Amino acid sequence: MESHPRCRLAALTVVVGTFSGADPESLEFAMRLVVEESAWPTAEVRIRTEPVALKCRACGRTYETETLNLACPDCGGFDVEVTGGRDLRLESLEVVQDDEATDSS
C-alpha cells in the first residue's frame, strides 16, 4: 500500500469457522483496535462466521451444523469427518482509490 499513496484500505473481511477456536466477538474487538491504530483507522472490519461442514463416513451424507450436535441427520451416525469450519482466514481486503489523497513523493 505504501507504493500506492492514493489508495487506502476501506474494509477487511475475516472468516471465522465454528471449530476454529476463535471467538468472533473477541476477534472483531481486537481487529478494530488494530485498525484504529493503523494508517487506515476508518477501515471497516467485517467478521463472517462459517458453520462446521461434515461428511458422514457411514452413509456419505455431507451437511453443515452450527451446533455441537454432530450426528448425521440421515442415519444418526457419529462417525463423521470435519471437512470445513476449522479455518480462521483473511477473506478479502477492499482497497479504494482516494482522489483526495496526494502523492508525497
Secondary structure, 3 states (H helix, E strand, C coil): CCCCCCEEEEEEEEEEECCCCCCHHHHHHHHHHHHHCCCCCCCEEEEEEECEEEEECCCCCEEEECCCCCCCCCCCCCCEEEEECCCEEEEEEEEEECCCCCCCC
